[in-house]
């Protein structure tokens, strides 16, 4: 029994040190505080000159008692393995909603691989998820690519 407890504590500490367990990320595609998540529509890929940098998905679920939608961007290992610095933006595009068309925008950077927009309420609106990836090339110039899911109503 002591061995199992010690092993569980070791694994929990190792995950927290390596960043594999983060309070901002409950599970693949699901931010903390959201449940009953499901992907809405297809996955799209962020590509630059044939190189796939990331995947973008639109999710819908219950967040803090309300139905909300959010964008999810996952950085591919092919970019991570280059050791290039990168910046990521995840957002929701709701062109027919009131206010600015871009909502829930959240940015982040390396070494994280999962990025979420802020969950938004968009009742009756058609929305898309958008992911923008900027990365520092070896020549010191920033490259940029983006992808947007088809609108889901």
Number of C-alpha atoms within 10 A of each C-alpha: 6 7 8 9 10 11 12 12 12 11 12 13 13 13 13 12 11 9 12 12 15 13 12 13 16 14 13 10 24 25 23 14 14 21 16 10 18 14 17 19 16 12 17 20 23 24 16 13 6 7 11 16 23 25 21 28 27 30 21 22 21 16 20 12 10 12 18 19 29 31 33 28 30 22 23 16 12 12 17 16 8 10 11 12 16 21 17 26 21 29 28 28 24 20 16 13 16 9 9 10 12 16 23 17 19 15 15 16 16 15 13 15 16 24 27 29 24 18 26 19 15 18 12 9 16 15 26 26 31 28 30 20 25 17 20 15 13 10 6 8 9 14 12 17 18 21 20 22 22 18 16 14 12
